[in-house]
Amino acid sequence: MESKDVVEVIPRVSLRPAVNLPSYVSGLFNYRGVVVPVIDLCFLIQNRPSGQNLSSRIIMVTSSDDNDKDHYIGLLSEGVTDTISRPLNAFHDTGLNSGSKPYLGGMTLDERGMVQILHLKVLLEQVNPIHDLIGLDQ
């Protein structure tokens, strides 16, 4: 995702279990006095929960509702250790159909391996009803 979309990257924290919510919702936590849902990117992308790794982080982003009100959402991800700067044309289509995961974009390589673009707006369009399901009004 683009760095302009990131509010803050924080260490993984203890989450309150999310009951009766989609499986990709890892839980809820208090972020600066606001109850925030956390979406597990590993679950969405690989159909498995994120591991308890030291490099796991919660990437804080905002999502706007139908009334243009911003809500925080946490994105739990493994291997978040650094940011990179690449022009968009450095990311190439893999030729694989992402089908049910349209939020996955092109890939590029760096010295540590493959890096894939996450289209945040598309992802949030799919998970945005979470605030309605939880009944949060921030």
PyMOL CGO cylinders between C-alpha atoms (Angstrom):
from pymol import cmd
from pymol.cgo import CYLINDER

trace = [
    CYLINDER, 0.00, 0.00, 0.00, 1.10, 3.55, -0.37, 0.3, 1, 1, 1, 1, 1, 1,
    CYLINDER, 1.10, 3.55, -0.37, 2.68, 5.20, 2.65, 0.3, 1, 1, 1, 1, 1, 1,
    CYLINDER, 2.68, 5.20, 2.65, 0.24, 8.11, 2.42, 0.3, 1, 1, 1, 1, 1, 1,
    CYLINDER, 0.24, 8.11, 2.42, -2.52, 5.67, 3.43, 0.3, 1, 1, 1, 1, 1, 1,
    CYLINDER, -2.52, 5.67, 3.43, -0.78, 4.65, 6.66, 0.3, 1, 1, 1, 1, 1, 1,
    CYLINDER, -0.78, 4.65, 6.66, -1.58, 6.52, 9.88, 0.3, 1, 1, 1, 1, 1, 1,
    CYLINDER, -1.58, 6.52, 9.88, 0.88, 4.59, 12.04, 0.3, 1, 1, 1, 1, 1, 1,
    CYLINDER, 0.88, 4.59, 12.04, 2.54, 1.18, 12.35, 0.3, 1, 1, 1, 1, 1, 1,
    CYLINDER, 2.54, 1.18, 12.35, 2.39, -0.25, 15.86, 0.3, 1, 1, 1, 1, 1, 1,
    CYLINDER, 2.39, -0.25, 15.86, 3.58, -3.48, 17.50, 0.3, 1, 1, 1, 1, 1, 1,
    CYLINDER, 3.58, -3.48, 17.50, 1.14, -6.34, 17.74, 0.3, 1, 1, 1, 1, 1, 1,
    CYLINDER, 1.14, -6.34, 17.74, -0.97, -5.87, 20.87, 0.3, 1, 1, 1, 1, 1, 1,
    CYLINDER, -0.97, -5.87, 20.87, -3.42, -8.07, 22.75, 0.3, 1, 1, 1, 1, 1, 1,
    CYLINDER, -3.42, -8.07, 22.75, -6.78, -8.11, 21.04, 0.3, 1, 1, 1, 1, 1, 1,
    CYLINDER, -6.78, -8.11, 21.04, -10.21, -8.67, 22.49, 0.3, 1, 1, 1, 1, 1, 1,
    CYLINDER, -10.21, -8.67, 22.49, -11.80, -11.58, 20.60, 0.3, 1, 1, 1, 1, 1, 1,
    CYLINDER, -11.80, -11.58, 20.60, -14.34, -10.60, 17.96, 0.3, 1, 1, 1, 1, 1, 1,
    CYLINDER, -14.34, -10.60, 17.96, -17.56, -12.59, 18.36, 0.3, 1, 1, 1, 1, 1, 1,
    CYLINDER, -17.56, -12.59, 18.36, -19.98, -13.24, 15.49, 0.3, 1, 1, 1, 1, 1, 1,
    CYLINDER, -19.98, -13.24, 15.49, -17.77, -11.41, 12.99, 0.3, 1, 1, 1, 1, 1, 1,
    CYLINDER, -17.77, -11.41, 12.99, -16.07, -12.65, 9.82, 0.3, 1, 1, 1, 1, 1, 1,
    CYLINDER, -16.07, -12.65, 9.82, -13.09, -14.96, 10.45, 0.3, 1, 1, 1, 1, 1, 1,
    CYLINDER, -13.09, -14.96, 10.45, -10.63, -12.40, 9.08, 0.3, 1, 1, 1, 1, 1, 1,
    CYLINDER, -10.63, -12.40, 9.08, -11.39, -10.06, 12.01, 0.3, 1, 1, 1, 1, 1, 1,
    CYLINDER, -11.39, -10.06, 12.01, -8.70, -10.89, 14.59, 0.3, 1, 1, 1, 1, 1, 1,
    CYLINDER, -8.70, -10.89, 14.59, -10.28, -8.81, 17.31, 0.3, 1, 1, 1, 1, 1, 1,
    CYLINDER, -10.28, -8.81, 17.31, -10.68, -5.34, 18.75, 0.3, 1, 1, 1, 1, 1, 1,
    CYLINDER, -10.68, -5.34, 18.75, -8.36, -3.05, 20.68, 0.3, 1, 1, 1, 1, 1, 1,
    CYLINDER, -8.36, -3.05, 20.68, -8.18, 0.40, 22.20, 0.3, 1, 1, 1, 1, 1, 1,
    CYLINDER, -8.18, 0.40, 22.20, -6.28, 2.76, 19.89, 0.3, 1, 1, 1, 1, 1, 1,
    CYLINDER, -6.28, 2.76, 19.89, -5.88, 6.17, 21.51, 0.3, 1, 1, 1, 1, 1, 1,
    CYLINDER, -5.88, 6.17, 21.51, -9.28, 5.91, 23.20, 0.3, 1, 1, 1, 1, 1, 1,
    CYLINDER, -9.28, 5.91, 23.20, -11.11, 4.45, 20.18, 0.3, 1, 1, 1, 1, 1, 1,
    CYLINDER, -11.11, 4.45, 20.18, -12.25, 0.83, 19.81, 0.3, 1, 1, 1, 1, 1, 1,
    CYLINDER, -12.25, 0.83, 19.81, -10.72, -0.41, 16.54, 0.3, 1, 1, 1, 1, 1, 1,
    CYLINDER, -10.72, -0.41, 16.54, -11.29, -3.65, 14.61, 0.3, 1, 1, 1, 1, 1, 1,
    CYLINDER, -11.29, -3.65, 14.61, -8.19, -5.50, 13.39, 0.3, 1, 1, 1, 1, 1, 1,
    CYLINDER, -8.19, -5.50, 13.39, -8.24, -7.30, 10.05, 0.3, 1, 1, 1, 1, 1, 1,
    CYLINDER, -8.24, -7.30, 10.05, -5.80, -10.20, 9.65, 0.3, 1, 1, 1, 1, 1, 1,
    CYLINDER, -5.80, -10.20, 9.65, -4.16, -9.80, 6.23, 0.3, 1, 1, 1, 1, 1, 1,
    CYLINDER, -4.16, -9.80, 6.23, -2.68, -13.31, 6.40, 0.3, 1, 1, 1, 1, 1, 1,
    CYLINDER, -2.68, -13.31, 6.40, -6.18, -14.72, 6.83, 0.3, 1, 1, 1, 1, 1, 1,
    CYLINDER, -6.18, -14.72, 6.83, -7.49, -12.70, 3.89, 0.3, 1, 1, 1, 1, 1, 1,
    CYLINDER, -7.49, -12.70, 3.89, -4.60, -13.53, 1.58, 0.3, 1, 1, 1, 1, 1, 1,
    CYLINDER, -4.60, -13.53, 1.58, -3.47, -17.01, 2.67, 0.3, 1, 1, 1, 1, 1, 1,
    CYLINDER, -3.47, -17.01, 2.67, -6.48, -18.36, 4.60, 0.3, 1, 1, 1, 1, 1, 1,
    CYLINDER, -6.48, -18.36, 4.60, -4.44, -18.75, 7.79, 0.3, 1, 1, 1, 1, 1, 1,
    CYLINDER, -4.44, -18.75, 7.79, -4.11, -16.57, 10.88, 0.3, 1, 1, 1, 1, 1, 1,
    CYLINDER, -4.11, -16.57, 10.88, -1.04, -14.39, 11.37, 0.3, 1, 1, 1, 1, 1, 1,
    CYLINDER, -1.04, -14.39, 11.37, 1.67, -15.93, 13.49, 0.3, 1, 1, 1, 1, 1, 1,
    CYLINDER, 1.67, -15.93, 13.49, 2.92, -14.54, 16.79, 0.3, 1, 1, 1, 1, 1, 1,
    CYLINDER, 2.92, -14.54, 16.79, 6.11, -13.23, 15.16, 0.3, 1, 1, 1, 1, 1, 1,
    CYLINDER, 6.11, -13.23, 15.16, 8.27, -10.39, 16.44, 0.3, 1, 1, 1, 1, 1, 1,
    CYLINDER, 8.27, -10.39, 16.44, 7.93, -8.81, 12.99, 0.3, 1, 1, 1, 1, 1, 1,
    CYLINDER, 7.93, -8.81, 12.99, 4.11, -8.86, 13.10, 0.3, 1, 1, 1, 1, 1, 1,
    CYLINDER, 4.11, -8.86, 13.10, 2.66, -5.36, 13.23, 0.3, 1, 1, 1, 1, 1, 1,
    CYLINDER, 2.66, -5.36, 13.23, -0.68, -3.61, 13.09, 0.3, 1, 1, 1, 1, 1, 1,
    CYLINDER, -0.68, -3.61, 13.09, -0.81, -1.08, 10.29, 0.3, 1, 1, 1, 1, 1, 1,
    CYLINDER, -0.81, -1.08, 10.29, -3.27, 1.65, 11.21, 0.3, 1, 1, 1, 1, 1, 1,
    CYLINDER, -3.27, 1.65, 11.21, -5.27, 3.08, 8.31, 0.3, 1, 1, 1, 1, 1, 1,
    CYLINDER, -5.27, 3.08, 8.31, -8.51, 5.03, 8.01, 0.3, 1, 1, 1, 1, 1, 1,
    CYLINDER, -8.51, 5.03, 8.01, -11.66, 4.17, 6.12, 0.3, 1, 1, 1, 1, 1, 1,
    CYLINDER, -11.66, 4.17, 6.12, -14.49, 6.56, 5.27, 0.3, 1, 1, 1, 1, 1, 1,
    CYLINDER, -14.49, 6.56, 5.27, -18.11, 5.52, 5.71, 0.3, 1, 1, 1, 1, 1, 1,
    CYLINDER, -18.11, 5.52, 5.71, -21.09, 6.60, 3.58, 0.3, 1, 1, 1, 1, 1, 1,
    CYLINDER, -21.09, 6.60, 3.58, -21.20, 9.91, 5.47, 0.3, 1, 1, 1, 1, 1, 1,
    CYLINDER, -21.20, 9.91, 5.47, -17.49, 10.58, 4.77, 0.3, 1, 1, 1, 1, 1, 1,
    CYLINDER, -17.49, 10.58, 4.77, -16.69, 9.99, 8.42, 0.3, 1, 1, 1, 1, 1, 1,
    CYLINDER, -16.69, 9.99, 8.42, -13.26, 8.42, 8.98, 0.3, 1, 1, 1, 1, 1, 1,
    CYLINDER, -13.26, 8.42, 8.98, -12.88, 5.25, 11.04, 0.3, 1, 1, 1, 1, 1, 1,
    CYLINDER, -12.88, 5.25, 11.04, -9.65, 3.59, 12.10, 0.3, 1, 1, 1, 1, 1, 1,
    CYLINDER, -9.65, 3.59, 12.10, -8.97, 0.03, 11.00, 0.3, 1, 1, 1, 1, 1, 1,
    CYLINDER, -8.97, 0.03, 11.00, -5.94, -2.03, 12.01, 0.3, 1, 1, 1, 1, 1, 1,
    CYLINDER, -5.94, -2.03, 12.01, -4.36, -4.38, 9.47, 0.3, 1, 1, 1, 1, 1, 1,
    CYLINDER, -4.36, -4.38, 9.47, -2.42, -7.20, 11.12, 0.3, 1, 1, 1, 1, 1, 1,
    CYLINDER, -2.42, -7.20, 11.12, 0.49, -8.38, 9.00, 0.3, 1, 1, 1, 1, 1, 1,
    CYLINDER, 0.49, -8.38, 9.00, 3.61, -10.50, 9.36, 0.3, 1, 1, 1, 1, 1, 1,
    CYLINDER, 3.61, -10.50, 9.36, 7.09, -9.42, 8.31, 0.3, 1, 1, 1, 1, 1, 1,
    CYLINDER, 7.09, -9.42, 8.31, 6.54, -5.68, 8.64, 0.3, 1, 1, 1, 1, 1, 1,
    CYLINDER, 6.54, -5.68, 8.64, 10.08, -4.51, 9.23, 0.3, 1, 1, 1, 1, 1, 1,
    CYLINDER, 10.08, -4.51, 9.23, 10.66, -1.69, 6.78, 0.3, 1, 1, 1, 1, 1, 1,
    CYLINDER, 10.66, -1.69, 6.78, 9.19, 0.55, 4.12, 0.3, 1, 1, 1, 1, 1, 1,
    CYLINDER, 9.19, 0.55, 4.12, 10.35, 0.69, 0.53, 0.3, 1, 1, 1, 1, 1, 1,
    CYLINDER, 10.35, 0.69, 0.53, 9.99, 3.32, -2.13, 0.3, 1, 1, 1, 1, 1, 1,
    CYLINDER, 9.99, 3.32, -2.13, 9.37, 2.12, -5.67, 0.3, 1, 1, 1, 1, 1, 1,
    CYLINDER, 9.37, 2.12, -5.67, 7.67, 3.75, -8.64, 0.3, 1, 1, 1, 1, 1, 1,
    CYLINDER, 7.67, 3.75, -8.64, 4.39, 2.09, -9.58, 0.3, 1, 1, 1, 1, 1, 1,
    CYLINDER, 4.39, 2.09, -9.58, 5.87, 0.93, -12.89, 0.3, 1, 1, 1, 1, 1, 1,
    CYLINDER, 5.87, 0.93, -12.89, 8.34, -1.24, -10.91, 0.3, 1, 1, 1, 1, 1, 1,
    CYLINDER, 8.34, -1.24, -10.91, 5.43, -3.50, -9.92, 0.3, 1, 1, 1, 1, 1, 1,
    CYLINDER, 5.43, -3.50, -9.92, 4.51, -6.05, -12.56, 0.3, 1, 1, 1, 1, 1, 1,
    CYLINDER, 4.51, -6.05, -12.56, 1.43, -8.15, -13.16, 0.3, 1, 1, 1, 1, 1, 1,
    CYLINDER, 1.43, -8.15, -13.16, 2.06, -11.75, -12.12, 0.3, 1, 1, 1, 1, 1, 1,
    CYLINDER, 2.06, -11.75, -12.12, -0.22, -13.13, -14.81, 0.3, 1, 1, 1, 1, 1, 1,
    CYLINDER, -0.22, -13.13, -14.81, -2.21, -14.92, -12.12, 0.3, 1, 1, 1, 1, 1, 1,
    CYLINDER, -2.21, -14.92, -12.12, -5.89, -14.16, -11.70, 0.3, 1, 1, 1, 1, 1, 1,
    CYLINDER, -5.89, -14.16, -11.70, -6.43, -12.82, -8.19, 0.3, 1, 1, 1, 1, 1, 1,
    CYLINDER, -6.43, -12.82, -8.19, -10.18, -13.48, -8.66, 0.3, 1, 1, 1, 1, 1, 1,
    CYLINDER, -10.18, -13.48, -8.66, -11.73, -13.20, -5.21, 0.3, 1, 1, 1, 1, 1, 1,
    CYLINDER, -11.73, -13.20, -5.21, -8.82, -11.07, -3.98, 0.3, 1, 1, 1, 1, 1, 1,
    CYLINDER, -8.82, -11.07, -3.98, -8.91, -8.00, -6.23, 0.3, 1, 1, 1, 1, 1, 1,
    CYLINDER, -8.91, -8.00, -6.23, -7.04, -5.99, -3.59, 0.3, 1, 1, 1, 1, 1, 1,
    CYLINDER, -7.04, -5.99, -3.59, -3.80, -7.81, -4.52, 0.3, 1, 1, 1, 1, 1, 1,
    CYLINDER, -3.80, -7.81, -4.52, -1.75, -5.95, -7.11, 0.3, 1, 1, 1, 1, 1, 1,
    CYLINDER, -1.75, -5.95, -7.11, 1.50, -6.34, -8.98, 0.3, 1, 1, 1, 1, 1, 1,
    CYLINDER, 1.50, -6.34, -8.98, 4.79, -7.57, -7.56, 0.3, 1, 1, 1, 1, 1, 1,
    CYLINDER, 4.79, -7.57, -7.56, 8.40, -6.44, -7.52, 0.3, 1, 1, 1, 1, 1, 1,
    CYLINDER, 8.40, -6.44, -7.52, 11.63, -7.83, -6.11, 0.3, 1, 1, 1, 1, 1, 1,
    CYLINDER, 11.63, -7.83, -6.11, 14.05, -6.34, -3.63, 0.3, 1, 1, 1, 1, 1, 1,
    CYLINDER, 14.05, -6.34, -3.63, 17.07, -7.76, -1.79, 0.3, 1, 1, 1, 1, 1, 1,
    CYLINDER, 17.07, -7.76, -1.79, 14.77, -9.59, 0.67, 0.3, 1, 1, 1, 1, 1, 1,
    CYLINDER, 14.77, -9.59, 0.67, 12.41, -11.14, -1.83, 0.3, 1, 1, 1, 1, 1, 1,
    CYLINDER, 12.41, -11.14, -1.83, 9.03, -10.41, -3.42, 0.3, 1, 1, 1, 1, 1, 1,
    CYLINDER, 9.03, -10.41, -3.42, 6.90, -7.42, -2.50, 0.3, 1, 1, 1, 1, 1, 1,
    CYLINDER, 6.90, -7.42, -2.50, 3.27, -7.15, -3.55, 0.3, 1, 1, 1, 1, 1, 1,
    CYLINDER, 3.27, -7.15, -3.55, 1.05, -4.10, -3.78, 0.3, 1, 1, 1, 1, 1, 1,
    CYLINDER, 1.05, -4.10, -3.78, -2.05, -4.08, -1.62, 0.3, 1, 1, 1, 1, 1, 1,
    CYLINDER, -2.05, -4.08, -1.62, -4.79, -1.87, -3.07, 0.3, 1, 1, 1, 1, 1, 1,
    CYLINDER, -4.79, -1.87, -3.07, -6.06, -0.47, 0.21, 0.3, 1, 1, 1, 1, 1, 1,
    CYLINDER, -6.06, -0.47, 0.21, -9.17, 1.21, -1.20, 0.3, 1, 1, 1, 1, 1, 1,
    CYLINDER, -9.17, 1.21, -1.20, -10.34, -2.06, -2.79, 0.3, 1, 1, 1, 1, 1, 1,
    CYLINDER, -10.34, -2.06, -2.79, -9.59, -4.01, 0.40, 0.3, 1, 1, 1, 1, 1, 1,
    CYLINDER, -9.59, -4.01, 0.40, -11.50, -1.54, 2.56, 0.3, 1, 1, 1, 1, 1, 1,
    CYLINDER, -11.50, -1.54, 2.56, -14.49, -1.63, 0.22, 0.3, 1, 1, 1, 1, 1, 1,
    CYLINDER, -14.49, -1.63, 0.22, -14.74, -5.35, 0.97, 0.3, 1, 1, 1, 1, 1, 1,
    CYLINDER, -14.74, -5.35, 0.97, -14.30, -5.05, 4.75, 0.3, 1, 1, 1, 1, 1, 1,
    CYLINDER, -14.30, -5.05, 4.75, -15.84, -1.61, 5.34, 0.3, 1, 1, 1, 1, 1, 1,
    CYLINDER, -15.84, -1.61, 5.34, -19.16, -2.99, 6.68, 0.3, 1, 1, 1, 1, 1, 1,
    CYLINDER, -19.16, -2.99, 6.68, -17.21, -4.17, 9.74, 0.3, 1, 1, 1, 1, 1, 1,
    CYLINDER, -17.21, -4.17, 9.74, -17.99, -0.98, 11.61, 0.3, 1, 1, 1, 1, 1, 1,
    CYLINDER, -17.99, -0.98, 11.61, -21.70, -1.57, 10.95, 0.3, 1, 1, 1, 1, 1, 1,
    CYLINDER, -21.70, -1.57, 10.95, -21.41, -5.18, 12.15, 0.3, 1, 1, 1, 1, 1, 1,
    CYLINDER, -21.41, -5.18, 12.15, -19.60, -4.16, 15.33, 0.3, 1, 1, 1, 1, 1, 1,
    CYLINDER, -19.60, -4.16, 15.33, -21.82, -1.17, 15.93, 0.3, 1, 1, 1, 1, 1, 1,
    CYLINDER, -21.82, -1.17, 15.93, -18.91, 1.22, 16.41, 0.3, 1, 1, 1, 1, 1, 1,
    CYLINDER, -18.91, 1.22, 16.41, -19.49, 4.91, 16.03, 0.3, 1, 1, 1, 1, 1, 1,
    CYLINDER, -19.49, 4.91, 16.03, -16.17, 6.71, 16.27, 0.3, 1, 1, 1, 1, 1, 1,
]
cmd.load_cgo(trace, "trace")
